[in-house]
Amino acid sequence: MAMVSTYCPQFSGLRRSCPKLDNSQSQCFVQHINSQLRLSSSSRKPCRAVVAMAGSGKFFVGGNWKCNGTKDSITKLVSDLNSAKLESDVDVVVAPPFVYLDLVKASLTDRIEVSAQNSWVGKGGAFTGEISVEQIKDLGCKWVILGHSERRHIIGEDDQFIGKKAAYALSEGLGVIACIGELLEEREAGKTFDVCFQQLKAFADAVPSWDNIVIAYEPVWAIGTGKVATPEQAQEVHVALRDWLKKNVSEEVASKTRIIYGGSVNGGNCVELAKKEDIDGFLVGGASLKGPEFATIVNSVTAKKVAA
């Protein structure tokens, strides 16, 4: 399959073994073992027409357009999306640049919801260059992306600041696509779980409710690089994140919170990724700028419906 050449199987270890484990390390070791058991059990073939998802939420696909596009190119993209045939059992959201939010909201089909790419930590005011949650809502947008690695590692936003942003957005009625993920050096050092759990805890410590949160696991080494986590690598982290929610928030939240994957997702690799039980959808970057390819990724939900 074409996707094999883009995978990075050399990044396999999430936590290095050590001779002496403290409590937190023991917990992660147990979670790692649990994930392996879960992987084994998920290989059983489900019944006909069963949607193979560990969580109870609807498949979710977001398109992050980042700092791309002009009026002409975005008008064409919106036209392509309006004419695309999309599976009905998927929540679909796109996040245009701020200056085009109004244009997209006014011309895009109601089938697809519109998200902002960032929001300020509190009520608007004397904060030059920022966009408030109130302004985002005023345009009719229902979602915001927070914690993206480009905000963390280029702009310098830390875990606690991002958690406060999420709390404010949720309190004002916006849904939050909460991004987490490790750097390449963190993965190679066996710190994937440590980093992701720390980032997830910052959200958990701040948010008033998990009702309108979608978690996006985006390994930073896979964003825009063409390197994609293998389905097994992504599944392993998603299992661990769901287990963390179960142990540290509640079993109900673990079940209903959608955990989606992002990182060089495209029309060629989405089906194999979507087959994994704990991958509840995708946050798509570059491929979301191509209407037909984005539709293919949305429609990969059919991979969840496995025949007997």
C-alpha positions in Angstrom: 0.0 0.0 0.0 1.3 3.5 -0.8 1.0 4.7 2.8 3.7 2.2 3.9 6.4 4.4 2.6 5.3 7.4 4.7 5.1 5.5 8.0 7.8 5.8 10.6 8.0 2.4 12.3 11.3 3.3 13.9 9.5 5.5 16.4 8.0 2.6 18.4 8.9 3.1 22.0 6.6 5.3 24.1 8.3 4.8 27.4 11.8 3.3 27.9 12.1 0.5 30.4 13.9 1.3 33.6 15.1 -1.0 36.4 13.3 0.9 39.2 9.8 2.2 38.7 8.2 5.0 40.9 4.4 5.2 41.2 3.8 7.3 38.1 6.1 5.1 36.1 4.3 2.0 37.4 1.0 3.5 36.4 2.2 4.1 32.8 3.7 0.6 32.6 0.3 -0.8 33.6 -1.4 1.4 31.0 1.1 0.2 28.4 0.2 -3.4 29.2 -3.5 -2.6 29.1 -3.1 -1.1 25.7 -1.5 -4.2 24.4 -4.3 -6.3 25.8 -6.8 -4.0 24.2 -5.1 -4.2 20.9 -5.2 -7.9 21.0 -8.9 -8.0 21.8 -9.8 -5.4 19.2 -8.6 -7.7 16.5 -11.7 -9.8 16.9 -14.1 -9.4 14.0 -17.2 -7.5 15.1 -20.7 -8.1 13.8 -22.1 -6.9 10.5 -22.8 -3.1 10.4 -21.3 -2.5 13.8 -19.3 0.7 14.0 -16.0 -0.3 15.6 -15.3 2.5 18.0 -14.2 2.3 21.6 -15.9 5.5 22.4 -19.6 6.3 22.1 -19.2 9.6 20.2 -19.8 10.2 16.5 -16.9 10.1 14.1 -15.4 13.6 13.9 -13.2 15.1 11.1 -11.8 18.6 11.3 -10.0 20.6 8.6 -7.4 23.1 9.9 -6.6 25.5 7.0 -4.0 27.2 9.1 -2.5 30.4 7.6 -3.4 29.5 4.0 -5.7 30.7 1.3 -6.9 33.8 -0.6 -10.5 34.9 -1.3 -10.3 33.2 -4.6 -8.8 29.9 -3.4 -11.1 29.7 -0.4 -14.2 30.4 -2.6 -13.2 27.5 -4.8 -12.6 25.2 -1.8 -16.0 26.1 -0.3 -17.6 25.3 -3.7 -15.8 21.9 -3.8 -17.0 21.2 -0.2 -20.6 22.2 -1.0 -20.7 19.8 -3.9 -19.0 16.9 -2.1 -21.0 13.8 -1.0 -20.3 13.2 2.6 -21.3 10.3 4.8 -24.1 11.3 7.1 -22.7 9.8 10.4 -19.7 12.2 10.7 -19.4 15.5 12.4 -17.4 17.7 9.9 -15.8 21.0 10.9 -13.4 23.4 9.0 -11.2 26.1 10.5 -10.4 28.9 8.0 -8.0 31.8 8.8 -9.8 34.4 10.9 -10.1 37.0 8.1 -12.1 34.5 6.1 -14.4 33.1 8.8 -17.3 35.3 7.8 -16.9 34.5 4.1 -16.8 30.8 4.8 -19.7 30.9 7.3 -21.9 32.8 4.8 -21.2 30.5 1.9 -20.5 27.0 3.2 -23.2 24.3 3.5 -24.8 23.9 6.9 -23.7 20.3 6.7 -20.2 21.5 7.7 -19.6 23.6 10.9 -17.0 26.3 11.1 -14.3 26.7 13.7 -11.8 29.3 14.7 -8.1 28.4 15.0 -7.5 30.2 18.3 -9.2 32.4 20.8 -8.2 34.8 23.6 -8.1 33.6 27.2 -10.9 35.9 28.5 -13.3 38.6 27.5 -12.1 40.8 24.6 -10.7 44.3 25.2 -7.3 45.9 24.9 -5.5 42.8 23.4 -4.0 43.8 20.1 -4.1 41.1 17.5 -6.3 38.7 19.5 -9.8 37.4 18.7 -12.3 36.9 21.5 -14.6 34.0 22.0 -17.5 36.5 21.8 -16.4 37.6 18.3 -16.1 34.0 17.2 -19.6 33.3 18.4 -20.9 36.5 16.8 -19.9 35.1 13.4 -21.9 31.9 14.1 -18.9 29.6 14.7 -19.3 26.7 17.1 -15.7 25.5 17.6 -12.2 26.6 18.3 -8.9 24.8 18.0 -6.7 25.2 21.1 -3.3 23.9 22.1 -2.1 23.2 18.6 1.7 22.5 18.5 2.3 25.5 16.4 0.8 27.7 19.1 2.7 25.8 21.8 6.2 25.6 20.1 6.3 28.7 17.9 4.1 31.2 19.8 5.1 29.8 23.2 1.8 29.1 24.8 2.1 26.8 27.9 -0.1 24.1 29.2 -1.8 26.2 31.9 -2.5 29.1 29.6 -4.1 26.7 27.0 -6.2 25.1 29.8 -7.5 28.6 30.8 -8.3 29.3 27.2 -10.3 26.1 26.9 -12.1 26.8 30.1 -13.2 30.2 29.0 -14.3 29.0 25.5 -16.3 26.2 27.0 -18.0 28.5 29.6 -19.1 30.7 26.7 -20.6 27.9 24.7 -17.9 27.1 22.1 -16.8 23.5 21.5 -13.0 22.9 21.9 -10.7 20.8 19.7 -8.0 20.3 22.3 -4.6 19.4 20.8 -1.9 17.4 22.5 1.2 15.6 21.2 4.9 15.0 21.7 8.0 16.3 19.9 10.3 13.8 18.1 13.0 14.0 20.8 10.4 13.3 23.4 9.2 10.2 21.6 12.7 9.0 21.1 13.4 9.5 24.8 10.4 7.4 25.7 8.4 10.3 27.1 5.3 10.2 24.8 2.9 9.2 27.6 4.5 11.7 30.1 4.1 14.6 27.7 0.6 13.7 26.5 -0.7 13.1 30.0 0.7 16.4 31.3 -0.9 18.3 28.5 -4.2 16.4 29.0 -4.1 17.1 32.7 -3.8 20.8 32.1 -7.1 20.7 30.3 -8.7 18.4 32.9 -7.6 20.8 35.7 -9.2 23.8 34.1 -12.3 22.8 32.1 -15.8 22.9 33.7 -17.1 20.0 31.7 -16.0 17.5 28.9 -19.3 17.7 27.1 -18.0 19.8 24.2 -14.4 18.7 24.0 -12.7 16.7 21.2 -9.1 15.6 21.9 -6.8 15.7 19.0 -3.6 13.7 19.4 -1.1 15.2 17.0 2.5 13.9 17.3 4.5 17.0 16.4 7.0 14.9 14.4 4.2 14.0 12.0 2.7 17.4 11.4 3.4 18.6 7.9 6.4 16.3 7.6 4.8 13.5 5.5 5.7 11.1 8.4 2.6 9.5 9.8 2.2 7.5 12.9 1.4 3.9 12.0 -2.1 2.8 12.9 -0.7 0.7 15.7 1.3 3.7 17.1 -1.7 6.0 17.0 -4.0 3.4 18.5 -1.5 2.7 21.3 -1.5 6.4 22.4 -5.3 6.8 21.9 -5.9 3.7 24.2 -3.6 5.3 26.8 -5.4 8.6 26.6 -8.7 7.0 27.0 -7.4 5.0 30.0 -6.0 8.2 31.5 -9.5 9.8 31.3 -11.1 6.8 32.8 -8.7 6.8 35.8 -8.4 10.5 36.3 -11.8 12.0 35.2 -14.5 9.3 34.8 -15.5 6.2 32.9 -18.3 8.2 31.3 -16.0 10.9 30.0 -13.5 8.3 28.7 -16.3 6.7 26.8 -18.0 9.7 25.3 -15.0 11.9 24.6 -13.8 11.6 21.0 -10.0 11.2 20.5 -9.0 12.0 16.9 -5.6 11.7 15.2 -3.7 14.4 13.3 -0.4 14.4 11.6 0.0 14.2 7.8 -3.4 12.5 7.4 -4.4 12.2 3.7 -6.7 10.3 1.4 -4.1 7.5 1.1 -3.7 6.6 4.7 -7.0 7.6 6.4 -8.7 4.3 5.9 -6.2 2.1 7.7 -6.0 4.7 10.5 -9.8 4.8 10.8 -10.0 1.1 11.2 -8.4 1.3 14.7 -11.0 1.1 17.5 -9.8 4.2 19.5 -9.3 6.5 16.5 -12.5 8.5 16.5 -11.7 10.7 13.5 -9.1 13.1 12.3 -7.8 16.7 12.4 -6.5 17.3 8.9 -3.9 19.9 7.8 -2.7 20.2 4.2 -5.1 17.7 2.8 -8.1 19.7 4.1 -7.2 22.4 1.5 -8.2 20.0 -1.3 -12.0 19.5 -1.3 -12.2 16.1 -2.9 -9.4 14.7 -0.7 -10.9 16.1 2.4 -14.2 14.4 1.4 -12.3 11.1 1.1 -11.0 11.5 4.6 -14.5 12.3 6.0 -15.9 9.2 4.2 -13.3 7.0 5.8 -15.8 6.5 8.5 -17.0 3.6 6.3 -13.9 1.7 7.5 -15.5 1.6 10.9 -18.4 -0.4 9.6 -16.9 -3.8 9.2 -18.7 -6.8 7.7 -19.1 -10.0 9.6 
